[in-house]
Amino acid sequence: MNVSNATVALCQHCGRPIGGVATCLGGLPYHPECTHGPSYPTHYEMTRTPTTTWPSTLTEDDVRRIVREELAHNA
């Protein structure tokens, strides 16, 4: 941390100010990307929303229709 500016932590790897979340190693602050690198997987991923929605309850006729369609598709 820069002594002259004690309000902003500076990354001990790159020297840039840390404006968000800091990773502390040995009591010294680092950017998360400076400790793991740019290709480190994030803890969140964008999720796709399904394009097809199923009815809340399937009837016997629905199941038979689906099975017929799948059999015809794979034949």
Rosetta silent file (secondary structure, phi, psi, omega in degrees, C-alpha in Angstrom):
SEQUENCE: MNVSNATVALCQHCGRPIGGVATCLGGLPYHPECTHGPSYPTHYEMTRTPTTTWPSTLTEDDVRRIVREELAHNA
SCORE:     score description
SCORE:     0.000 S_00000001
   1 L     0.000  137.625  179.953    0.000    0.000    0.000 S_00000001
   2 L   -72.105  124.798 -176.855    1.272    3.403   -0.882 S_00000001
   3 L   -68.841  -34.507 -177.290    2.063    5.333    2.332 S_00000001
   4 L   -72.725  -21.162 -179.971    1.431    8.727    0.733 S_00000001
   5 L  -132.978   80.744 -173.068   -2.086    7.734   -0.328 S_00000001
   6 L   -75.275   -4.648 -177.968   -3.444    5.443    2.377 S_00000001
   7 L   -88.018  -19.512 -178.155   -7.021    5.532    1.042 S_00000001
   8 L  -120.986  123.546  177.232   -6.342    3.555   -2.152 S_00000001
   9 L   -78.654  140.507  177.351   -4.636    0.181   -2.138 S_00000001
  10 E  -107.925  137.159  178.636   -2.130   -0.403   -4.921 S_00000001
  11 L   -64.382  132.528 -177.933   -1.632   -3.822   -6.470 S_00000001
  12 L   -77.764   -9.782  177.733    1.753   -5.226   -5.476 S_00000001
  13 L   -93.010  -53.339 -174.172    2.145   -6.885   -8.878 S_00000001
  14 L  -104.672  -16.352  178.236    1.217   -4.183  -11.400 S_00000001
  15 L    85.481   -3.567  179.155    1.127   -1.051   -9.237 S_00000001
  16 L   -76.972  154.276  176.342   -2.326    0.018  -10.389 S_00000001
  17 E   -66.483  146.736  177.178   -4.907    1.187   -7.823 S_00000001
  18 L  -100.657  109.101 -177.936   -7.382   -1.443   -6.658 S_00000001
  19 L   -94.531  -11.502 -177.402  -10.853    0.036   -6.986 S_00000001
  20 L  -124.948 -127.724 -178.293  -12.840   -3.110   -6.316 S_00000001
  21 L   -79.707  134.137  178.454  -12.177   -6.446   -4.702 S_00000001
  22 L  -112.058  145.942  171.553   -8.612   -7.134   -3.637 S_00000001
  23 E  -102.790  124.467 -179.045   -6.939  -10.478   -3.048 S_00000001
  24 E  -100.917  124.978  176.110   -4.561  -10.344   -0.118 S_00000001
  25 E  -123.933  118.808 -178.201   -1.514  -12.581   -0.155 S_00000001
  26 L    64.089   27.401  179.940    0.856  -12.266    2.774 S_00000001
  27 L    81.413    3.262 -179.783   -1.015   -9.166    3.896 S_00000001
  28 E  -109.938  139.896 -177.050   -0.376   -7.376    0.587 S_00000001
  29 E   -83.470  142.540  177.140   -3.193   -6.438   -1.836 S_00000001
  30 E  -139.139  153.432  168.031   -3.365   -7.722   -5.418 S_00000001
  31 L   -69.065  146.187  176.236   -5.917   -7.604   -8.232 S_00000001
  32 H   -57.338  -39.058 -179.678   -7.584  -11.011   -8.650 S_00000001
  33 H   -70.567  -22.031  177.274   -6.382  -11.135  -12.269 S_00000001
  34 H   -77.944  -22.786  179.280   -2.826  -10.404  -11.134 S_00000001
  35 H   -90.675  -25.429 -176.283   -2.823  -13.447   -8.850 S_00000001
  36 H  -115.216  -22.003 -175.921   -4.442  -15.892  -11.283 S_00000001
  37 L    94.343  163.380 -174.568   -3.860  -14.473  -14.748 S_00000001
  38 L   -71.275  -20.126 -177.793   -6.404  -13.431  -17.385 S_00000001
  39 L   -93.715    5.390  179.138   -7.413  -16.973  -18.366 S_00000001
  40 L   -65.318  132.547 -178.211   -8.419  -18.021  -14.838 S_00000001
  41 L   -66.925  140.955  178.907  -12.040  -19.224  -14.876 S_00000001
  42 L   -79.119  169.239 -179.694  -14.503  -16.945  -13.153 S_00000001
  43 L   -89.620    3.813  177.823  -16.859  -18.088  -10.428 S_00000001
  44 L  -137.809  155.169  178.125  -19.906  -17.236  -12.521 S_00000001
  45 L  -137.392  149.345  173.668  -20.999  -18.047  -16.023 S_00000001
  46 L   -70.147  135.131 -179.274  -23.606  -16.666  -18.327 S_00000001
  47 L  -106.837  144.222  176.438  -26.478  -19.105  -18.523 S_00000001
  48 L   -86.512  139.822  173.078  -28.565  -19.832  -21.574 S_00000001
  49 L   -88.712  140.099 -178.739  -32.284  -19.701  -21.241 S_00000001
  50 L   -65.562  143.339 -179.946  -34.031  -22.677  -22.823 S_00000001
  51 L   -86.086  -19.919  179.840  -35.742  -21.974  -26.116 S_00000001
  52 L  -114.998  131.207  175.686  -38.385  -24.643  -25.570 S_00000001
  53 L  -109.888  137.712  179.054  -40.630  -24.720  -22.555 S_00000001
  54 L   -91.404  151.337  174.405  -42.418  -27.864  -21.504 S_00000001
  55 L   -63.338  156.041 -176.671  -45.945  -27.867  -20.167 S_00000001
  56 L   -64.805  -33.284  175.772  -46.128  -28.058  -16.404 S_00000001
  57 L  -130.773  133.796  177.757  -47.736  -31.513  -16.560 S_00000001
  58 L   -95.408  132.643  175.979  -47.331  -34.024  -19.363 S_00000001
  59 L   -88.664  169.766  178.419  -50.288  -36.153  -20.264 S_00000001
  60 H   -61.771  -37.860  178.340  -50.029  -39.702  -21.519 S_00000001
  61 H   -65.075  -37.933  177.366  -50.833  -38.472  -25.021 S_00000001
  62 H   -62.060  -44.259 -179.437  -48.001  -35.922  -24.808 S_00000001
  63 H   -63.626  -44.009  178.984  -45.532  -38.635  -23.839 S_00000001
  64 H   -61.920  -42.812  179.252  -46.671  -40.911  -26.667 S_00000001
  65 H   -62.230  -43.825 -179.507  -46.389  -38.047  -29.178 S_00000001
  66 H   -63.527  -42.940  179.561  -42.888  -37.178  -27.982 S_00000001
  67 H   -64.096  -42.013  178.085  -41.755  -40.803  -28.191 S_00000001
  68 H   -61.287  -43.622  179.965  -43.193  -41.108  -31.733 S_00000001
  69 H   -63.718  -41.911  179.835  -41.397  -37.919  -32.806 S_00000001
  70 H   -67.137  -41.342  177.901  -38.088  -39.101  -31.344 S_00000001
  71 H   -63.720  -41.652  178.672  -38.391  -42.536  -32.941 S_00000001
  72 H   -66.574  -36.256 -179.148  -39.196  -40.974  -36.306 S_00000001
  73 H   -69.614  -37.003 -176.479  -36.305  -38.537  -35.940 S_00000001
  74 H   -89.046   -7.110 -178.452  -33.770  -41.275  -35.099 S_00000001
  75 L   -79.119    0.000    0.000  -34.986  -43.773  -37.721 S_00000001
